[in-house]
Amino acid sequence: PAPQPALVPQPAPPPNDADSHDELVPAPVIASQTVIRRLAGLPVPPRSVIIERLPPPPPRPR
């Protein structure tokens, strides 16, 4: 079997006090960064490129 990657020690979370807010929790920030990296890797061109690649409309009858 392949060797497991070395575990990186995580800092201990702060004590969960009654006056703590969601902004102090590091977990949602880490999760959002992971989602942003995945979305940035998708090979989707911008909408302007897709519109420019449309074929020209047929000539209108006179």
C-alpha positions in Angstrom: 0.0 0.0 0.0 1.0 3.6 -0.6 2.4 5.5 2.4 -0.1 7.9 3.9 0.7 11.7 3.7 2.1 13.3 6.8 -0.5 14.9 9.0 -0.2 18.6 9.4 -1.0 19.7 13.0 -4.0 22.0 13.1 -4.2 24.8 15.7 -6.6 24.1 18.5 -10.0 25.8 18.0 -10.8 28.7 20.5 -13.1 27.8 23.4 -16.8 27.9 22.4 -18.0 30.8 24.6 -21.6 32.1 24.6 -20.5 35.4 23.1 -18.5 33.9 20.2 -19.8 34.7 16.6 -19.6 32.8 13.4 -16.9 35.1 12.0 -14.5 33.7 14.6 -14.9 30.1 13.4 -12.1 29.2 10.8 -14.0 26.2 9.3 -16.4 28.1 6.9 -13.4 30.2 5.6 -11.4 27.1 4.8 -14.5 25.4 3.1 -15.2 28.5 0.9 -11.6 28.7 -0.2 -11.7 25.0 -1.3 -14.9 25.7 -3.3 -13.3 28.7 -5.0 -10.3 26.7 -6.1 -12.5 24.0 -7.6 -14.7 26.5 -9.5 -11.6 28.3 -10.8 -10.3 25.1 -12.3 -13.4 24.4 -14.5 -12.6 25.0 -18.2 -15.6 27.3 -18.8 -15.0 30.3 -21.1 -16.5 33.7 -20.2 -20.0 34.4 -21.5 -18.7 37.0 -24.0 -16.6 34.3 -25.7 -19.6 32.1 -26.1 -21.7 34.9 -27.6 -18.9 35.8 -30.1 -18.6 32.2 -31.3 -22.3 32.1 -32.4 -22.7 31.9 -36.2 -23.9 35.1 -38.0 -27.7 35.2 -38.5 -29.0 34.4 -42.0 -29.6 37.3 -44.3 -33.1 38.8 -43.9 -35.4 38.6 -47.0 -36.2 42.0 -48.6 
